[in-house]
Amino acid sequence: MKKVMVVDDSLVDSEHLSKILRGAGCEVSVATSGDAALDLMRRALPDLVLMDINMPGTDGFATARKMGRQAQTKDIPVVFVTSKDQKADRVFAKILGAKAYITKPYHDDDILAVI
């Protein structure tokens, strides 16, 4: 079973992603901010993180950057799931090491393909 963390400040989006992931047999943890995600992932050590970019406080880009600087989290793959659809955002995500970039709205199959 894969352990997947969903990081999104939108309850609707995090519940929808969680439903898709649980349906695929994944163990799911949820954080509603970048800071909460960093704290939780040090304890939960997920196999994959699905993360929004636009969040209050520490956004998804800053969270991914912090993950890359910490020994415990630097090798956890990140997939951005976001409404940001600009080329510059995609390029920056790639620079940060994102394994994939999925834009909202998405289809369940888009999520299943990355896990």
Contact map, one row per residue, 1 for C-alpha under 8 A:
1110000000000000000000001110000000000000000000000000000000000000000000000000000000000000000000000000000000000000000
1111000000000000000000001110000000000000000001110000000000000000000000000000000000000000000000000000000000000000000
1111100000000000000000000111100000000000000011110000000000000000000000000000000000000000000000000000000000000000000
0111110000000000000010000111100000000000000001111100000000000000000000000000000000000000000000000000000000000000000
0011111000000000000000000001111000000000100001011100000000000000000000000000000000000000000000000000000000000000000
0001111100000100110000000001111000000000000000001110000000000000000000000000000000000000000000000000000000000000000
0000111110000100000000000000011111001000000000001111000000000000000000000000000000000000000000000000000000000000000
0000011111101100000000000000011110000000000000000011001000000000000000000000000000000000000000000000000000000000000
0000001111100100000000000000001110000000000000000001001100000000000000000000000000000000000000000000000000000000000
0000000111111100000000000000000100000000000000000000000000000000000000000000000000000000000000000000000000000000000
0000000111111110000000000000000000000000000000000000000000000000000000000000000000000000000000000000000000000000000
0000000001111111000000000000000000000000000000000000000000000000000000000000000000000000000000000000000000000000000
0000000101111111100000000000000000000000000000000000000000000000000000000000000000000000000000000000000000000000000
0000011111111111110000000000010000000000000000000000000000000000000000000000000000000000000000000000000000000000000
0000000000111111111000000000000000000000000000000000000000000000000000000000000000000000000000000000000000000000000
0000000000011111111100000000000000000000000000000000000000000000000000000000000000000000000000000000000000000000000
0000010000001111111110000000000000000000000000000000000000000000000000000000000000000000000000000000000000000010000
0000010000000111111111000001000000000000000000000000000000000000000000000000000000000000000000000000000000000000000
0000000000000011111111100000000000000000000000000000000000000000000000000000000000000000000000000000000000000000000
0000000000000001111111110000000000000000000000000000000000000000000000000000000000000000000000000000000000010011000
0001000000000000111111111111000000000000000000000000000000000000000000000000000000000000000000000000000000000001000
0000000000000000011111111111000000000000000000000000000000000000000000000000000000000000000000000000000000000000000
0000000000000000001111111100000000000000000000000000000000000000000000000000000000000000000000000000000000000000000
0000000000000000000111111100000000000000000000000000000000000000000000000000000000000000000000000000000000000001000
1100000000000000000011111110000000000000000000000000000000000000000000000000000000000000000000000000000000000000000
1111000000000000000011111111000000000000000000000000000000000000000000000000000000000000000000000000000000000000000
1111000000000000000011001111100000000000000000000000000000000000000000000000000000000000000000000000000000000000000
0011110000000000010011000111110000000000000000000000000000000000000000000000000000000000000000000000000000000000000
0011110000000000000000000011111000000000000000000000000000000000000000000000000000000000000000000000000000000000000
0000111100000100000000000001111100001000000000000000000000000000000000000000000000000000000000000000000000000000000
0000111110000000000000000000111111011001000000000000000000000000000000000000000000000000000000000000000000000000000
0000001111000000000000000000011111011000000000000000000000000000000000000000000000000000000000000000000000000000000
0000001110000000000000000000001111111000000000000000001111100000000000000000000000000000000000000000000000000000000
0000001000000000000000000000001111111100000000000000001011110110000000000000000000000000000000000000000000000000000
0000000000000000000000000000000011111110000000000000000011000010000000000000000000000000000000000000000000000000000
0000000000000000000000000000001111111111000000000000000000000000000000000000000000000000000000000000000000000000000
0000001000000000000000000000011111111111100000000000000000000000000000000000000000000000000000000000000000000000000
0000000000000000000000000000000001111111110000000000000000000010001000000000000000000000000000000000000000000000000
0000000000000000000000000000000000111111111000000000000000000000000000000000000000000000000000000000000000000000000
0000000000000000000000000000001000011111111110000000000000000000000000000000000000000000000000000000000000000000000
0000100000000000000000000000000000001111111111000000000000000000000000001000000000000000000000000000000000000000000
0000000000000000000000000000000000000111111110000000000000000000000000011000000000000000000000000000000000000000000
0000000000000000000000000000000000000011111110000000000000000000000000000000000000000000000000000000000000000000000
0000000000000000000000000000000000000001111111000000000000000000000000000000000000000000000000000000000000000000000
0010000000000000000000000000000000000001111111100000000000000000000000011001000000000000000000000000000000000000000
0111100000000000000000000000000000000000100111111000000000000000000000000001000000000000000000000000000000000000000
0111000000000000000000000000000000000000000011111000000000000000000000000001100000000000000000000000000000000000000
0111100000000000000000000000000000000000000001111100000000000000000000000001111000000000000000000000000000000000001
0001111000000000000000000000000000000000000001111110000000000000000000000001111000000000000000000000000000000000000
0001111000000000000000000000000000000000000000011111000000000000000000000000011110000000000000000000000000000000000
0000011100000000000000000000000000000000000000001111100000010000000000000000011111000000000000000000000000000000000
0000001110000000000000000000000000000000000000000111111000110000000000000000000111000000000000000000000000000000000
0000000000000000000000000000000000000000000000000011111000111000000000000000000111010000000000000000000000000000000
0000000000000000000000000000000000000000000000000001111100110000000000000000000001000000000000000000000000000000000
0000000110000000000000000000000011000000000000000001111111110000000000000000000000000000000000000000000000000000000
0000000010000000000000000000000010000000000000000000011111100000000000000000000000000000000000000000000000000000000
0000000000000000000000000000000011100000000000000000001111100000000000000000000000000000000000000000000000000000000
0000000000000000000000000000000011100000000000000000001111110110000000000000000000000000000000000000000000000000000
0000000000000000000000000000000011000000000000000001111111111110000000000000000000000000000000000000000000000000000
0000000000000000000000000000000001000000000000000011111001111111000000000000000100000000000000000000000000000000000
0000000000000000000000000000000000000000000000000000100000111111100000000000000000000000000010010000000000000000000
0000000000000000000000000000000001000000000000000000000001111111110000000000000000000000000000000000000000000000000
0000000000000000000000000000000001100100000000000000000001111111111000000000000000000000000000000000000000000000000
0000000000000000000000000000000000000000000000000000000000011111111100000000010000000000000000010000000000000000000
0000000000000000000000000000000000000000000000000000000000001111111110000000000000000000000000010000000000000000000
0000000000000000000000000000000000000000000000000000000000000111111111000000000000000000000000000000000000000000000
0000000000000000000000000000000000000100000000000000000000000011111111001100000000000000000000000000000000000000000
0000000000000000000000000000000000000000000000000000000000000001111111101110000000000000000000010000000000000000000
0000000000000000000000000000000000000000000000000000000000000000111111101100000000000000000000000000000000000000000
0000000000000000000000000000000000000000000000000000000000000000011111111100000000000000000000000000000000000000000
0000000000000000000000000000000000000000000000000000000000000000000111111110000000000000000000000000000000000000000
0000000000000000000000000000000000000000010010000000000000000000000001111110000000000000000000000000000000000000000
0000000000000000000000000000000000000000110010000000000000000000001111111111000000000000000000000000000000000000000
0000000000000000000000000000000000000000000000000000000000000000001111111111000000000000000000000000000000000000000
0000000000000000000000000000000000000000000000000000000000000000000100111111100000000000000000000000000000000000000
0000000000000000000000000000000000000000000011111000000000000000000000001111110000000000000000000000000000000000000
0000000000000000000000000000000000000000000000111000000000000000000000000011111000000000000000001110000000000000000
0000000000000000000000000000000000000000000000011110000000000001000000000001111100000000000000001111000000000000000
0000000000000000000000000000000000000000000000011110000000000000000000000000111110000000000000000111110000000000010
0000000000000000000000000000000000000000000000000111100000010000000000000000011111000000000010000101110000000000000
0000000000000000000000000000000000000000000000000111100000000000000000000000001111100000000000000000111100000000000
0000000000000000000000000000000000000000000000000011110000000000000000000000000111111000000000000000111100000000000
0000000000000000000000000000000000000000000000000000000000000000000000000000000011111000000000000000001110000000000
0000000000000000000000000000000000000000000000000000100000000000000000000000000001111100100000000000001000000000000
0000000000000000000000000000000000000000000000000000000000000000000000000000000001111110110000000000001000000000000
0000000000000000000000000000000000000000000000000000000000000000000000000000000000011111110000000000000000000000000
0000000000000000000000000000000000000000000000000000000000000000000000000000000000001111111000000000000000000000000
0000000000000000000000000000000000000000000000000000000000000000000000000000000000000111111100000000000000000000000
0000000000000000000000000000000000000000000000000000000000000000000000000000000000011111111110000000000000000000000
0000000000000000000000000000000000000000000000000000000000000000000000000000000000001111111111000000100000000000000
0000000000000000000000000000000000000000000000000000000000000000000000000000000000000011111111100000000000000000000
0000000000000000000000000000000000000000000000000000000000000000000000000000000000000001111111110000000000000000000
0000000000000000000000000000000000000000000000000000000000001000000000000000000100000000111111111100100000000000000
0000000000000000000000000000000000000000000000000000000000000000000000000000000000000000011111111110000000000000000
0000000000000000000000000000000000000000000000000000000000000000000000000000000000000000001111111100000000000000000
0000000000000000000000000000000000000000000000000000000000001001100100000000000000000000000111111100000000000000000
0000000000000000000000000000000000000000000000000000000000000000000000000000110000000000000011111110000000000000000
0000000000000000000000000000000000000000000000000000000000000000000000000000111100000000000011111111100000000000000
0000000000000000000000000000000000000000000000000000000000000000000000000000111000000000000001001111100000000000000
0000000000000000000000000000000000000000000000000000000000000000000000000000011100000000000000000111110000000000010
0000000000000000000000000000000000000000000000000000000000000000000000000000001111000000010010000111111000000000000
0000000000000000000000000000000000000000000000000000000000000000000000000000001111000000000000000001111101000110000
0000000000000000000000000000000000000000000000000000000000000000000000000000000011111000000000000000111111000000000
0000000000000000000000000000000000000000000000000000000000000000000000000000000011100000000000000000011111000000000
0000000000000000000000000000000000000000000000000000000000000000000000000000000000100000000000000000001111100000000
0000000000000000000000000000000000000000000000000000000000000000000000000000000000000000000000000000011111110110000
0000000000000000000000000000000000000000000000000000000000000000000000000000000000000000000000000000000011111110000
0000000000000000000100000000000000000000000000000000000000000000000000000000000000000000000000000000000001111111000
0000000000000000000000000000000000000000000000000000000000000000000000000000000000000000000000000000000000111111100
0000000000000000000000000000000000000000000000000000000000000000000000000000000000000000000000000000010001111111110
0000000000000000100100000000000000000000000000000000000000000000000000000000000000000000000000000000010001111111111
0000000000000000000110010000000000000000000000000000000000000000000000000000000000000000000000000000000000011111111
0000000000000000000000000000000000000000000000000000000000000000000000000000000000000000000000000000000000001111111
0000000000000000000000000000000000000000000000000000000000000000000000000000001000000000000000000001000000000111111
0000000000000000000000000000000000000000000000010000000000000000000000000000000000000000000000000000000000000011111
